[in-house]
Amino acid sequence: MRRGWEMCLQPTRDGSAVGDMSLRHASPVLLGLLLTALAFSQEIILPQEKAGGHVPPAHVPGVAPKAGQVITDDLGRSFPRPARPPERIVSMAPNITEILFALGLGGRVAGVTRFCDFPLEAQRLPRIGGLVDPNVEIVRSLDPDLVVAFRGNPLRLVDRIRKLGLPVFVLDIGRSLDDLAPLITKIGRVTAAEPRAEELSAGLRSRLAAVDAALAGAARRPKVFVLLYGQGLWTCGGESYVNDLIGRAGGTNVASALPKKWALYKRERIIRDDPDVVFILARSAADFAAGRDRLAAMPGIGAVSAVRTGRIYEIDENAASRFGPRLVDVLDRMAELLHPDRFGGRP
Amino acid sequence: MSRARGLRIFWAICLVLCLAGFLVSVLTGPVRTTPGDLVRFVQNPDRVHAAIFLDLRLARGVLAFLVGAALALSGAILQGYFRNPMADPFVVGVSSGASLGAVIATAVGFEAVAFGFSGPGLLAFLSGLGIVSTVYALSLRRGGFKVETILLTGIAAGALASALTSFLLFMRSDSYDQAVFWLLGSFQLAEWSQAATIAPWIALCLAASLWLARDMDLLALGDETAQALGSPVRRVRKAFLAMSALLAALAVAVSGIIGFVGLVVPHWVRLLIGPSHRRLFAASALAGGTFLLYCDLLARNLLPAELPIGVITAAVGAPFFLYLLHKKR
């Protein structure tokens, strides 16, 4: 299934460090056995392997790890705090790419995934593959001094990249809007772009506060059904940050009891839930229209409030499916659609 | 053409193909590299090319070769052992046992690392060997030792392990991506440490199988005849079964389950150089390694995204399997 990329991904559960292997002891045996001709390669392989082990990566620019100068990624691995921004950053997820660009580091991004299409400049950068299938060789060939990955990338590939001696900074998948500012701060820290990161997070925080203020004391919380455009009634469950987004926007996700990020919903349940509003996550106006018509044409759905009152709205899937700064745009839009009276519009 | 000359030609072709395969596998990949780059690298090594040529491509080629050799040797041993052309390394349940182990490891998040194996690799190895031991113990219970009993017990135990694997996958759908890696095989994560771990064991098994090859020839005449001719049938059988299981389990532990190599390669070799087991074992190992080296080349270069290697070996192996089946009729 190739709908919003976020749903295809599952966080890698276990973050435990995979220790560095017994290569140093074993490789002479192997090389002696098989590769006498290439025996000199040992000198080349071994120092690299060391760099990828427990030792913090050595060649982040301006390395000067003093006390209090060490930062940790979401796998708990420590990184020296760089003095200046890395020169060549590989981003392994679209939201990371987006945040790097928002931090003004776009010119330093050396590689992105094939899903990284925002901002437009990102589309012109070298592609390292997808989220679950990044190509280790391409990543290595870009010779990055920082790789920013997230938990949706398979840990085994992330570790393979790390063992090649590249510093890989792994970030968690956000669960709620409150995780956004810390995520930006972390990326800012590892790229020595703290001031810009603080500015960006402060801006986002104040926009979140503005939405909260506008909605303060709102008595009614419209019931919302989220539909992901495509085959079947895919909706977001309680574990998706989209669920949090709806709550923040003053609505109630009818599927919030589902203990999943994304799940297939049943038509009967929509009829029973009787949502006041339907948000369709779509990539284009045409997709939205098709999704709306298909939903409205389903037997029994015509009686649902949202369909009767025509409160079916388009949400930009591209922005909503990436845990980045544009989520706040999505929040603004959702809040205005759910509570037009609170935002100076007509109810 | 004399027999000896034919043999020499066979070995020469295999060796040339093998070396050419290594060269091509070092030179090809998603990152464009030319022979010129390789020459420049040898003269003046740099970090990026060291990683690409040696840590990624050569390590991967070597591991693919070793696994191919292990699987083909294991298959050659078992085909002789069962006197059945359809036997392959996974017939006694190694594959199902190993995949169950790997899936359990991913489901519970077992990530311990030992001997260059990952957590799932380690559990795959242990459970693969475990299931063969169980099968062997079960088939010995009724006193007599019968090849058919092992075969059937292996199939039944394998089916049980597969059912458990499917159940676990169903319960933990988030480990699906990992599971595909194990169930169809891949050398994507190849590392020198893995090659270094399995190489000595494969070499040991190869040496032992060459040493015992004469006894395997005798087994082809039937256990009673072999016994009468002075072969310690019971012990020979035990040793061969242990070796074939060890080889298959090692292969699975580093690369997941790669089918058809162990089935078809010994057949190809037998067609070309005859059934004498000493030659068959050595040639199967070389040809199997070379075959898998080329399969891996296809797996990583055919499409922009990597194919599981099991897809390639099956695509090449299955038609041959069908051909064999129909030739029998």
Interface residues (C-beta under 8 A of the other chain):
Chain A: Q10 P11 R13 D14 S16 V18 G19 M21 S22 L23 A26 S27 V29 L30 L33 L34 L35 L38 S41 I44 I45 Q48 E49 G129 G130 V132 D133 N135 V136 E137 I138 R140 S141 D143 P154 R156 L157 R160 K163 L164 G165
Chain B: G29 P30 V31 P45 R47 V48 A50 A51 I52 L54 D55 L56 R57 L58 V62 G109 E111 V113 F115 G116 S118 S173 D174 D177 Q178 F181 Q188 L189 E191 W192 S193 A195 A196 T197 A199 P200 A203 P304 A305 E306
